[in-house]
Amino acid sequence: MATCPTCKHDVATPFFLNLDAWRWLVCPHCKVRLEMKPPRSVVLGPLVAPLFLLARRSHVFEVIAFIFTFATIFLLLLESVRPKVQLRKASAQAHYPAQH
């Protein structure tokens, strides 16, 4: 369950990999279209590769890289269990009338 940013009611969210269900997600109370906020733990991903390069230098860096990688994966999974939602931005097609 996530909270609608407009009316503050609970909204049942689909599984985070079910992209089709996320595409049609609306708040049942205020009928506003919602989308999933990107997980914040994705920011930690680019740090994994340099840490594994440092891991070739010593055993200490290897342990640090291993722990950091599992912490990043754990945080990503934790954020996907209870995803945050935000208002869906209007698509470009909604601004332009259909041309015949």
ZABAPA-713739 format. One record per residue: residue in three letters; chain; x, y, z of N, C-alpha, C, CB in turn. Coordinates in steps of 0.02 Angstrom, whole numbers, plus 50000, padded with zeros to 5 digits. Glycine has a CB too. Example, Ala and Ser with C-alpha at 12.3 -4.5 7.8 and 13.67 -1.06 7.14 Angstrom:
! residues 2
[r "ala"; "A"; [50660; 49716; 50390]; [50615; 49775; 50390]; [50660; 49835; 50390]; [50565; 49776; 50452]]
[r "ser"; "A"; [50642; 49888; 50354]; [50684; 49947; 50357]; [50645; 50002; 50394]; [50704; 49970; 50286]]
END
This chain:
! residues 100
[r "met"; "A"; [50041; 49941; 50000]; [50000; 50000; 50000]; [50044; 50062; 50000]; [49953; 50000; 50060]]
[r "ala"; "A"; [50025; 50109; 49958]; [50058; 50174; 49956]; [50006; 50227; 49972]; [50091; 50186; 49886]]
[r "thr"; "A"; [50029; 50287; 49984]; [49984; 50341; 50000]; [49979; 50389; 49941]; [50007; 50379; 50063]]
[r "cys"; "A"; [49918; 50405; 49922]; [49907; 50452; 49866]; [49932; 50521; 49888]; [49832; 50454; 49846]]
[r "pro"; "A"; [49973; 50554; 49847]; [49999; 50620; 49867]; [49945; 50675; 49866]; [50057; 50640; 49822]]
[r "thr"; "A"; [49890; 50663; 49831]; [49838; 50714; 49826]; [49788; 50709; 49884]; [49801; 50706; 49761]]
[r "cys"; "A"; [49758; 50650; 49894]; [49705; 50644; 49944]; [49728; 50608; 50008]; [49647; 50606; 49915]]
[r "lys"; "A"; [49789; 50583; 50009]; [49819; 50550; 50068]; [49784; 50485; 50088]; [49817; 50597; 50127]]
[r "his"; "A"; [49746; 50454; 50042]; [49716; 50388; 50055]; [49765; 50334; 50033]; [49648; 50381; 50017]]
[r "asp"; "A"; [49755; 50274; 50059]; [49797; 50217; 50038]; [49776; 50194; 49969]; [49791; 50159; 50089]]
[r "val"; "A"; [49827; 50176; 49929]; [49816; 50152; 49861]; [49851; 50084; 49856]; [49843; 50203; 49807]]
[r "ala"; "A"; [49815; 50034; 49832]; [49844; 49968; 49822]; [49890; 49972; 49760]; [49789; 49913; 49813]]
[r "thr"; "A"; [49953; 49955; 49770]; [50001; 49958; 49715]; [50016; 49888; 49688]; [50067; 49992; 49738]]
[r "pro"; "A"; [50028; 49882; 49623]; [50045; 49817; 49595]; [50118; 49799; 49610]; [50032; 49817; 49519]]
[r "phe"; "A"; [50136; 49738; 49592]; [50205; 49716; 49598]; [50248; 49762; 49557]; [50213; 49641; 49576]]
[r "phe"; "A"; [50308; 49779; 49581]; [50347; 49831; 49548]; [50371; 49813; 49479]; [50406; 49848; 49591]]
[r "leu"; "A"; [50371; 49750; 49460]; [50391; 49730; 49392]; [50333; 49726; 49344]; [50428; 49664; 49395]]
[r "asn"; "A"; [50272; 49733; 49368]; [50212; 49730; 49326]; [50201; 49798; 49295]; [50150; 49707; 49368]]
[r "leu"; "A"; [50236; 49812; 49240]; [50235; 49878; 49210]; [50168; 49896; 49180]; [50288; 49882; 49156]]
[r "asp"; "A"; [50131; 49848; 49156]; [50065; 49863; 49127]; [50017; 49887; 49182]; [50037; 49801; 49092]]
[r "ala"; "A"; [50019; 49857; 49240]; [49976; 49878; 49294]; [49996; 49948; 49320]; [49978; 49828; 49352]]
[r "trp"; "A"; [50060; 49962; 49320]; [50083; 50029; 49341]; [50060; 50082; 49291]; [50159; 50031; 49348]]
[r "arg"; "A"; [50055; 50063; 49228]; [50035; 50111; 49177]; [49964; 50136; 49188]; [50040; 50079; 49107]]
[r "trp"; "A"; [49920; 50093; 49215]; [49850; 50111; 49225]; [49832; 50125; 49297]; [49807; 50056; 49199]]
[r "leu"; "A"; [49880; 50138; 49340]; [49867; 50149; 49411]; [49834; 50217; 49423]; [49932; 50143; 49451]]
[r "val"; "A"; [49777; 50216; 49455]; [49742; 50278; 49475]; [49719; 50270; 49548]; [49681; 50293; 49428]]
[r "cys"; "A"; [49713; 50326; 49580]; [49688; 50326; 49649]; [49612; 50313; 49646]; [49703; 50394; 49686]]
[r "pro"; "A"; [49586; 50264; 49683]; [49514; 50250; 49680]; [49471; 50305; 49712]; [49500; 50185; 49714]]
[r "his"; "A"; [49501; 50349; 49751]; [49463; 50401; 49786]; [49459; 50466; 49745]; [49494; 50415; 49854]]
[r "cys"; "A"; [49517; 50491; 49722]; [49517; 50555; 49687]; [49528; 50548; 49612]; [49571; 50600; 49717]]
[r "lys"; "A"; [49538; 50487; 49587]; [49544; 50471; 49516]; [49604; 50504; 49481]; [49481; 50491; 49480]]
[r "val"; "A"; [49655; 50522; 49519]; [49715; 50551; 49489]; [49761; 50494; 49467]; [49751; 50598; 49539]]
[r "arg"; "A"; [49795; 50503; 49410]; [49841; 50452; 49385]; [49906; 50455; 49424]; [49855; 50461; 49309]]
[r "leu"; "A"; [49932; 50396; 49442]; [49992; 50391; 49483]; [50045; 50350; 49447]; [49976; 50360; 49551]]
[r "glu"; "A"; [50108; 50360; 49467]; [50163; 50320; 49443]; [50212; 50308; 49500]; [50199; 50354; 49383]]
[r "met"; "A"; [50255; 50258; 49492]; [50302; 50241; 49545]; [50361; 50290; 49543]; [50327; 50169; 49537]]
[r "lys"; "A"; [50381; 50313; 49602]; [50442; 50353; 49605]; [50501; 50307; 49595]; [50448; 50391; 49674]]
[r "pro"; "A"; [50554; 50330; 49562]; [50612; 50287; 49555]; [50645; 50274; 49623]; [50663; 50318; 49506]]
[r "pro"; "A"; [50668; 50213; 49634]; [50699; 50198; 49699]; [50763; 50239; 49708]; [50715; 50124; 49705]]
[r "arg"; "A"; [50774; 50262; 49769]; [50833; 50303; 49784]; [50897; 50261; 49787]; [50824; 50340; 49849]]
[r "ser"; "A"; [50891; 50197; 49800]; [50951; 50155; 49807]; [50985; 50142; 49741]; [50932; 50089; 49840]]
[r "val"; "A"; [50954; 50158; 49685]; [50986; 50149; 49619]; [51047; 50193; 49613]; [50936; 50164; 49562]]
[r "val"; "A"; [51048; 50248; 49651]; [51105; 50294; 49650]; [51169; 50260; 49674]; [51091; 50356; 49693]]
[r "leu"; "A"; [51162; 50210; 49716]; [51221; 50174; 49742]; [51250; 50126; 49692]; [51202; 50137; 49806]]
[r "gly"; "A"; [51213; 50108; 49640]; [51235; 50059; 49590]; [51300; 50075; 49556]; [51183; 50051; 49539]]
[r "pro"; "A"; [51310; 50137; 49531]; [51373; 50152; 49496]; [51436; 50147; 49540]; [51370; 50220; 49467]]
[r "leu"; "A"; [51428; 50145; 49605]; [51486; 50138; 49649]; [51510; 50066; 49655]; [51471; 50166; 49717]]
[r "val"; "A"; [51470; 50018; 49633]; [51488; 49947; 49641]; [51548; 49928; 49598]; [51427; 49903; 49624]]
[r "ala"; "A"; [51548; 49948; 49535]; [51603; 49929; 49489]; [51671; 49954; 49513]; [51589; 49956; 49419]]
[r "pro"; "A"; [51678; 50019; 49532]; [51744; 50040; 49557]; [51765; 50004; 49620]; [51743; 50114; 49570]]
[r "leu"; "A"; [51717; 49986; 49663]; [51735; 49950; 49723]; [51762; 49881; 49707]; [51675; 49944; 49770]]
[r "phe"; "A"; [51735; 49848; 49656]; [51761; 49783; 49637]; [51829; 49788; 49604]; [51712; 49746; 49592]]
[r "leu"; "A"; [51843; 49844; 49572]; [51911; 49855; 49546]; [51960; 49864; 49603]; [51912; 49916; 49499]]
[r "leu"; "A"; [51939; 49900; 49655]; [51982; 49907; 49714]; [51989; 49841; 49752]; [51954; 49961; 49762]]
[r "ala"; "A"; [51940; 49798; 49745]; [51942; 49734; 49780]; [52000; 49690; 49756]; [51876; 49696; 49771]]
[r "arg"; "A"; [52025; 49704; 49697]; [52082; 49666; 49672]; [52147; 49684; 49708]; [52091; 49677; 49597]]
[r "arg"; "A"; [52146; 49741; 49744]; [52207; 49765; 49779]; [52218; 49729; 49845]; [52202; 49839; 49791]]
[r "ser"; "A"; [52164; 49721; 49884]; [52174; 49690; 49949]; [52109; 49655; 49971]; [52196; 49742; 50002]]
[r "his"; "A"; [52116; 49614; 50022]; [52060; 49577; 50048]; [52010; 49623; 50083]; [52084; 49523; 50097]]
[r "val"; "A"; [52034; 49677; 50113]; [51991; 49724; 50148]; [51942; 49757; 50099]; [52033; 49778; 50185]]
[r "phe"; "A"; [51968; 49779; 50042]; [51924; 49809; 49991]; [51876; 49758; 49963]; [51966; 49840; 49935]]
[r "glu"; "A"; [51897; 49696; 49959]; [51852; 49643; 49935]; [51792; 49635; 49981]; [51891; 49576; 49928]]
[r "val"; "A"; [51805; 49634; 50046]; [51751; 49628; 50095]; [51705; 49689; 50092]; [51779; 49619; 50166]]
[r "ile"; "A"; [51734; 49748; 50086]; [51695; 49810; 50082]; [51651; 49809; 50020]; [51741; 49872; 50082]]
[r "ala"; "A"; [51678; 49790; 49963]; [51639; 49787; 49901]; [51583; 49736; 49906]; [51685; 49769; 49841]]
[r "phe"; "A"; [51597; 49679; 49937]; [51546; 49627; 49945]; [51489; 49651; 49988]; [51578; 49564; 49975]]
[r "ile"; "A"; [51504; 49682; 50045]; [51453; 49707; 50091]; [51414; 49764; 50058]; [51485; 49732; 50157]]
[r "phe"; "A"; [51448; 49809; 50023]; [51415; 49865; 49990]; [51367; 49840; 49936]; [51466; 49913; 49960]]
[r "thr"; "A"; [51387; 49789; 49898]; [51344; 49762; 49846]; [51281; 49732; 49875]; [51382; 49710; 49804]]
[r "phe"; "A"; [51288; 49692; 49927]; [51229; 49662; 49958]; [51185; 49714; 49992]; [51250; 49609; 50008]]
[r "ala"; "A"; [51215; 49767; 50020]; [51175; 49820; 50050]; [51135; 49857; 49997]; [51220; 49869; 50088]]
[r "thr"; "A"; [51166; 49868; 49939]; [51130; 49901; 49884]; [51072; 49859; 49859]; [51178; 49916; 49826]]
[r "ile"; "A"; [51083; 49795; 49850]; [51029; 49750; 49828]; [50974; 49746; 49880]; [51058; 49679; 49813]]
[r "phe"; "A"; [50993; 49742; 49944]; [50943; 49738; 49998]; [50901; 49802; 50000]; [50978; 49728; 50065]]
[r "leu"; "A"; [50932; 49860; 49993]; [50894; 49923; 49994]; [50848; 49928; 49933]; [50942; 49982; 49996]]
[r "leu"; "A"; [50871; 49905; 49876]; [50829; 49906; 49816]; [50767; 49862; 49825]; [50869; 49884; 49755]]
[r "leu"; "A"; [50777; 49802; 49852]; [50720; 49758; 49864]; [50674; 49785; 49918]; [50745; 49689; 49885]]
[r "leu"; "A"; [50702; 49816; 49969]; [50662; 49845; 50023]; [50619; 49902; 49997]; [50708; 49870; 50079]]
[r "glu"; "A"; [50646; 49943; 49952]; [50607; 49998; 49924]; [50554; 49973; 49875]; [50653; 50048; 49889]]
[r "ser"; "A"; [50565; 49915; 49845]; [50515; 49889; 49798]; [50456; 49856; 49833]; [50547; 49840; 49750]]
[r "val"; "A"; [50464; 49837; 49896]; [50409; 49806; 49932]; [50355; 49858; 49947]; [50434; 49774; 49998]]
[r "arg"; "A"; [50374; 49918; 49967]; [50327; 49972; 49979]; [50346; 50032; 49936]; [50326; 49992; 50055]]
[r "pro"; "A"; [50328; 50030; 49872]; [50349; 50085; 49827]; [50312; 50150; 49843]; [50337; 50066; 49755]]
[r "lys"; "A"; [50346; 50204; 49832]; [50316; 50270; 49839]; [50285; 50289; 49772]; [50369; 50324; 49862]]
[r "val"; "A"; [50232; 50328; 49773]; [50199; 50349; 49711]; [50201; 50425; 49706]; [50126; 50323; 49708]]
[r "gln"; "A"; [50196; 50448; 49644]; [50193; 50519; 49630]; [50142; 50531; 49575]; [50263; 50547; 49610]]
[r "leu"; "A"; [50122; 50593; 49566]; [50074; 50608; 49513]; [50106; 50596; 49445]; [50049; 50681; 49520]]
[r "arg"; "A"; [50068; 50565; 49401]; [50094; 50552; 49334]; [50093; 50617; 49294]; [50051; 50497; 49298]]
[r "lys"; "A"; [50149; 50630; 49261]; [50153; 50689; 49220]; [50111; 50680; 49157]; [50227; 50705; 49202]]
[r "ala"; "A"; [50083; 50734; 49132]; [50041; 50731; 49072]; [50085; 50712; 49012]; [50005; 50798; 49059]]
[r "ser"; "A"; [50059; 50669; 48970]; [50097; 50648; 48911]; [50096; 50704; 48859]; [50069; 50582; 48882]]
[r "ala"; "A"; [50141; 50700; 48811]; [50146; 50751; 48758]; [50085; 50748; 48713]; [50210; 50741; 48717]]
[r "gln"; "A"; [50053; 50691; 48706]; [49995; 50684; 48663]; [49935; 50723; 48691]; [49977; 50610; 48655]]
[r "ala"; "A"; [49932; 50732; 48756]; [49877; 50768; 48786]; [49879; 50843; 48770]; [49876; 50756; 48861]]
[r "his"; "A"; [49938; 50869; 48753]; [49945; 50940; 48740]; [49931; 50958; 48667]; [50015; 50962; 48758]]
[r "tyr"; "A"; [49938; 50912; 48622]; [49929; 50926; 48552]; [49866; 50892; 48525]; [49991; 50903; 48512]]
[r "pro"; "A"; [49825; 50929; 48489]; [49765; 50897; 48461]; [49783; 50848; 48405]; [49717; 50951; 48434]]
[r "ala"; "A"; [49741; 50799; 48395]; [49754; 50749; 48343]; [49749; 50782; 48274]; [49704; 50690; 48350]]
[r "gln"; "A"; [49796; 50766; 48232]; [49796; 50793; 48164]; [49765; 50743; 48117]; [49868; 50811; 48141]]
[r "his"; "A"; [49723; 50768; 48073]; [49688; 50723; 48026]; [49714; 50733; 47957]; [49613; 50734; 48027]]
END
